[in-house]
């Protein structure tokens, strides 16, 4: 049983209003009777409409991290479990653990570790040092670097921004994208100054190739709760977030993730992505997210235990059970799965064990998400039909 006297603060610095993981964390703890507070960018986010959110706190314009969190702690009035939903938040929490410890319950993380793991360039270097299989990666600083990588890797290849949390808001740059032609390379090169661009060799995948592991690790880097999931569909296809996932056993992925966390001395929640390479029979580590993954609710067992409840139990001093694996359980993100699967998504929506947005006991977030999605679609359609200014030769 969770300690209902211990509140929780769900934190996200990213301004993405459609982050379904935020809603999942609010609902999971709120349904268990925990007083849930949210510190998220944008009060218009659909997650802020959840009936399970006790109070929404906003980021001030100056955004001094420690000062903001101490002020929120004063409003809450008790030490709260602190949960990060994005890389920027996880990095900041780890690097300010000493300052935040008197106000919040949080893992005693190695301060610089989340930054190393979230930075895709540093992660690549770490994998090389530890002998962990990964796609060959190149840093792109010029057109010459890009041309060399294209010549060596061929198309398609994968483009990643090393520090996606530093990309300017509203830039519409994707953290990861699949590059299929030279024109795509040219567009990316226009954005290189000030940001580290990486090209990775594309690992061909089949329908059963993309996997992820979510887990919670204690102060001894032991996994208290976790599981492997298969990415059935993603958006964008081949290089995006999970829109349809299934909880399945995968001893190789599970062992690799646990051993890596133990080697690093990792503590807290993590989300690691893998891709199986049929040509070599090996799993490539693609990403290591040092925070809660957006699709974490896939790993909810039959008693309702999941990663955020495990974190709350452990950090509040309660014993966290290991959970009972519910293999075969499915999770669908409605708004994105429709984009990637079209009419085929309807079958998954009807059969899913859990939907990211629609829930009979908490309808307002779904209504808000649907309304904002339609408004965004209309805005984009209108802009696409606007006449472009003509250019005349001088």
C-alpha positions in Angstrom: 0.0 0.0 0.0 1.2 3.5 -0.8 1.7 6.0 1.9 -1.2 8.4 1.2 0.3 11.1 3.5 3.3 11.5 1.0 2.4 13.7 -2.0 4.0 13.6 -5.4 5.2 16.3 -7.8 5.2 15.4 -11.5 7.7 17.6 -13.3 8.2 18.4 -17.0 10.2 21.3 -18.5 9.3 20.3 -22.1 6.4 22.3 -23.5 4.9 19.4 -25.4 1.1 19.6 -24.6 0.6 16.0 -25.9 2.9 14.2 -23.6 0.8 11.3 -22.5 3.3 10.0 -20.0 2.5 13.1 -17.8 -1.1 12.1 -17.7 -0.3 8.5 -17.0 1.8 9.4 -13.9 -0.9 11.8 -12.6 -3.7 9.1 -13.0 -1.6 6.3 -11.6 -0.8 8.0 -8.3 -4.0 9.9 -8.1 -6.1 6.7 -8.4 -4.0 5.2 -5.6 -5.1 8.1 -3.3 -1.8 10.1 -3.5 -2.1 13.9 -3.7 -0.5 14.7 -7.0 0.9 18.1 -8.0 2.1 19.0 -11.5 4.9 21.4 -12.4 4.6 21.4 -16.2 5.1 24.0 -18.9 1.8 25.2 -20.2 -1.5 25.1 -18.2 -3.3 24.4 -21.5 -1.8 20.9 -21.6 -4.6 18.3 -21.6 -3.0 16.5 -18.7 -3.7 19.5 -16.5 -7.5 18.8 -16.9 -7.2 15.5 -15.1 -9.4 15.2 -12.0 -6.6 13.4 -10.3 -4.3 16.5 -10.3 -4.6 18.2 -7.0 -2.8 21.4 -8.1 -1.0 22.7 -11.2 2.1 24.8 -10.6 3.5 26.9 -13.5 7.1 27.6 -14.4 7.9 31.3 -13.9 9.5 33.2 -16.8 13.0 33.4 -15.2 12.9 29.6 -14.6 15.4 29.4 -11.9 15.2 25.7 -11.2 16.0 25.3 -7.6 14.2 28.4 -6.5 11.1 27.3 -8.4 11.1 23.9 -6.8 11.6 25.2 -3.3 8.7 27.6 -3.8 6.5 24.7 -5.0 7.6 22.6 -2.0 6.6 25.4 0.3 3.1 25.4 -1.3 2.8 21.6 -1.0 3.8 21.8 2.7 5.4 18.3 2.9 8.3 16.5 1.4 7.0 15.0 -1.9 8.2 12.3 -4.2 9.7 14.1 -7.2 9.3 12.5 -10.7 10.8 13.8 -13.9 9.0 13.3 -17.2 11.7 14.7 -19.5 15.5 14.7 -20.0 15.9 18.3 -19.0 14.1 17.8 -15.7 16.0 14.6 -14.9 19.3 16.3 -15.6 18.5 19.3 -13.4 17.2 17.2 -10.6 20.3 15.0 -10.5 22.7 18.0 -10.6 20.8 19.7 -7.8 20.1 16.7 -5.6 21.9 18.3 -2.6 19.7 21.4 -2.8 16.5 19.6 -3.4 16.9 16.8 -0.9 15.5 18.7 2.1 12.3 19.3 0.2 11.8 16.2 -1.9 12.1 12.5 -1.9 14.3 11.5 -4.9 16.9 8.9 -5.8 20.5 9.6 -4.8 21.5 9.7 -8.4 25.1 10.1 -9.6 24.9 13.9 -10.4 26.4 13.9 -13.9 25.0 10.5 -15.0 21.7 11.6 -16.5 23.3 14.3 -18.6 25.8 11.7 -20.0 23.1 9.2 -20.8 20.6 11.8 -22.3 23.4 13.3 -24.5 23.4 11.0 -27.5 27.0 11.9 -28.4 28.2 11.1 -24.8 26.1 8.0 -24.8 27.7 6.8 -28.0 31.2 7.3 -26.4 30.1 5.5 -23.3 28.8 2.5 -25.3 32.1 2.3 -27.1 34.0 2.3 -23.8 31.8 -0.4 -22.3 31.7 -2.5 -25.4 27.9 -2.2 -25.8 26.6 -2.8 -29.3 25.3 0.3 -30.9 24.9 1.7 -34.5 28.0 3.4 -35.8 27.7 7.1 -35.0 29.4 10.2 -36.5 29.4 13.8 -35.3 28.4 16.2 -38.2 29.8 19.7 -38.0 30.0 20.5 -41.7 28.8 19.5 -45.1 32.0 17.6 -45.6 31.3 15.5 -42.5 27.8 14.8 -43.8 29.0 13.8 -47.2 31.5 11.4 -45.7 28.9 9.8 -43.5 26.4 9.5 -46.4 29.1 7.8 -48.5 29.9 5.3 -45.7 26.4 4.7 -44.4 24.2 5.2 -47.5 20.5 6.0 -47.3 18.5 5.7 -45.2 20.4 6.8 -42.2 19.3 8.1 -38.8 19.9 11.8 -37.8 19.8 12.7 -34.1 20.4 15.9 -32.1 22.8 15.1 -29.4 21.1 17.3 -26.8 17.4 17.5 -27.9 16.3 19.3 -24.7 18.3 22.3 -26.0 16.6 22.6 -29.3 14.7 25.9 -29.5 11.0 25.8 -28.7 8.9 25.9 -31.9 11.7 24.9 -34.2 9.7 21.8 -35.2 13.0 19.8 -35.3 12.5 16.2 -34.4 14.9 14.6 -31.8 15.4 11.7 -34.2 14.5 11.4 -37.9 15.1 9.0 -40.7 17.0 10.6 -43.6 16.2 9.1 -47.0 17.7 11.6 -49.5 20.3 14.3 -49.9 17.7 17.0 -49.7 16.9 16.0 -46.1 20.6 16.3 -45.3 20.7 19.8 -46.6 17.8 20.9 -44.4 19.5 19.5 -41.3 22.8 21.2 -42.1 21.1 24.5 -42.0 20.3 24.0 -38.3 23.8 22.7 -37.2 25.3 25.9 -35.7 24.9 25.7 -31.9 23.7 22.1 -31.9 25.5 18.8 -32.2 24.1 16.8 -35.1 24.8 13.1 -35.2 24.4 10.6 -38.1 24.0 6.9 -37.3 24.1 3.9 -39.6 20.6 2.6 -40.1 19.9 -0.8 -38.6 17.3 -2.5 -40.8 14.4 -3.8 -38.7 11.5 -6.1 -39.2 8.1 -6.2 -37.5 9.6 -7.6 -34.3 12.8 -5.6 -34.1 12.1 -2.6 -31.9 12.2 -3.1 -28.1 12.4 -1.1 -25.0 13.0 -1.7 -21.3 11.5 0.3 -18.5 12.7 -0.2 -14.9 13.1 1.3 -11.4 16.4 0.8 -9.7 17.1 1.2 -5.9 20.1 2.7 -4.1 22.1 -0.4 -4.9 21.2 -0.3 -8.6 19.0 -3.4 -8.2 15.9 -3.5 -10.4 12.8 -3.4 -8.1 10.4 -3.4 -11.0 10.7 -3.5 -14.8 9.9 -5.2 -18.1 10.6 -5.4 -21.8 8.1 -4.2 -24.4 8.0 -4.5 -28.1 7.2 -1.5 -30.2 4.5 -2.7 -32.6 4.1 0.8 -34.2 5.7 4.2 -33.9 5.3 7.8 -35.0 7.1 8.8 -37.2 7.5 5.3 -38.6 10.9 3.7 -37.9 12.3 6.5 -35.7 9.6 7.8 -33.3 7.7 7.3 -30.1 5.7 4.2 -29.4 2.1 4.4 -30.5 1.3 0.7 -30.0 3.3 -1.4 -27.5 3.1 -4.9 -26.1 4.6 -6.2 -22.9 6.5 -9.4 -23.8 9.4 -11.4 -22.2 12.8 -10.7 -23.7 15.6 -12.2 -21.6 18.4 -10.6 -23.6 17.0 -7.1 -23.5 16.1 -7.4 -19.8 19.5 -8.8 -18.8 21.4 -6.2 -20.9 19.4 -3.3 -19.3 19.9 -4.6 -15.7 23.6 -5.2 -16.2 24.1 -1.8 -17.7 22.3 0.0 -14.9 24.4 -2.0 -12.3 27.6 -1.1 -14.2 26.7 2.6 -14.2 25.5 2.7 -10.6 22.1 4.0 -11.9 19.3 4.8 -9.5 15.7 5.6 -10.2 13.5 5.2 -13.3 15.0 4.6 -16.8 13.8 3.9 -20.3 16.1 2.2 -22.8 15.5 1.6 -26.5 16.9 -1.4 -28.5 16.8 -2.6 -32.1 17.4 -6.2 -33.1 19.8 -6.7 -36.0 18.9 -9.9 -37.8 22.1 -9.8 -39.8 24.3 -10.1 -36.7 21.9 -11.6 -34.2 22.5 -8.7 -31.7 20.6 -5.9 -30.1 21.8 -2.4 -30.7 21.2 0.2 -27.9 19.6 3.2 -29.5 18.7 5.5 -26.6 19.0 5.7 -22.8 16.4 8.0 -21.3 17.3 8.7 -17.6 13.6 9.3 -16.6 10.2 7.9 -16.9 9.2 6.7 -20.4 6.0 8.1 -21.9 4.5 4.6 -22.4 5.4 3.4 -18.9 1.8 2.4 -18.2 2.2 -0.6 -20.5 4.0 -2.1 -17.5 1.1 -2.1 -15.1 0.6 -5.5 -13.5 -2.7 -7.1 -12.5 -2.6 -5.5 -9.0 -2.0 -2.0 -10.5 1.6 -1.8 -9.6 3.7 0.2 -12.1 6.9 2.2 -12.2 5.6 5.4 -10.6 3.9 3.5 -7.8 7.1 1.5 -7.3 9.1 4.8 -7.1 6.6 6.2 -4.6 6.7 3.1 -2.4 10.5 2.9 -2.4 11.2 6.6 -1.8 8.6 6.9 0.9 10.1 4.0 2.8 7.6 1.4 1.9 8.5 -2.0 0.6 8.1 -2.2 -3.2 7.0 -5.6 -4.5 8.6 -7.0 -7.7 5.3 -7.2 -9.5 3.7 -9.9 -11.5 4.5 -9.7 -15.2 1.4 -9.3 -17.4 2.9 -10.5 -20.7 0.7 -9.7 -23.7 -0.7 -6.5 -22.2 -1.1 -3.7 -24.8 -1.0 0.1 -24.7 -2.1 2.4 -27.5 -1.6 6.2 -27.9 -4.7 7.1 -29.8 -3.8 10.4 -31.4 -0.4 9.2 -32.7 -1.4 5.7 -33.6 -4.1 7.0 -35.9 -1.5 9.0 -37.8 0.8 6.0 -38.3 -1.8 3.3 -38.9 -4.9 5.1 -40.2 -8.0 2.9 -40.2 -6.0 -0.1 -39.0 -5.6 1.7 -35.7 -9.2 1.1 -34.9 -8.7 -2.6 -34.2 -5.9 -1.8 -31.8 -7.9 0.9 -30.0 -10.8 -1.4 -29.4 -8.6 -4.3 -28.2 -6.0 -2.4 -26.1 -5.7 -3.1 -22.4 -5.1 0.6 -21.9 -5.4 3.8 -23.9 -3.1 6.8 -23.2 -5.9 9.4 -23.2 -9.4 7.9 -23.1 -10.5 6.7 -19.7 -14.1 6.5 -18.5 -13.2 7.8 -15.0 -11.3 10.8 -16.3 -12.7 12.1 -19.6 -11.6 15.7 -19.7 -8.0 15.2 -20.7 -9.1 13.2 -23.7 -11.6 15.8 -24.7 -9.0 18.5 -24.4 -6.5 16.5 -26.4 -9.0 15.8 -29.2 -9.9 19.5 -29.4 -6.3 20.7 -29.5 -5.4 18.1 -32.1 -8.2 19.2 -34.4 -7.4 22.9 -34.0 -3.7 22.2 -34.8 -4.7 20.2 -37.9 -7.0 23.0 -39.1 -4.2 25.6 -38.5 -1.7 23.5 -40.5 -4.1 22.9 -43.3 -4.9 26.6 -43.6 -1.3 27.5 -43.7 -0.6 25.0 -46.4 -3.2 26.6 -48.6 -2.0 30.1 -48.1 -0.5 31.5 -51.4 3.3 31.8 -51.2 4.9 35.1 -52.2 6.2 35.2 -55.7 9.9 35.8 -56.3 11.0 37.8 -59.4 14.5 37.9 -60.9 16.1 41.3 -60.6 
